[in-house]
Amino acid sequence: PPRTHDTLPGFSELVSRKHRQVLYADYFSILGVGRESTRAEIDAAYRQLLGQFDLERVRIDSPLRQPVEDIIQVLKDAHRILIRDDWRIRYEQAIESNRPHR
């Protein structure tokens, strides 16, 4: 049978790090792109991350299954927001308004 990602060395740590990030980071950080990134760069980062966290390569009974599902959902949300100019502008404004002022 094909080897699943959840049995690969280091995959558990990768999922753990990304899961923490999707809980606390902004969409740009989650996708690993800058605020000035183009739609093509966002698409490329999104596709690369979906391949890295491919749910079909995680066993159904794996303890990593739910965190990977969470990661994928946030990746989809991030992509959906950041590729639409009007949504991206509103998202950036929301990030700025929620930043602590120094």
Protein Blocks (a to p, Z undefined) as FASTA:
>chain_A
ZZdfklpghklmmmmmmmmmmmmmcfklmnopafkbcfklmmmmmmmmmmmmgfklpcfk
lcklmmmmmmmmmmmmmmmmmmpmklmmmmmmmmmmmpccZZ
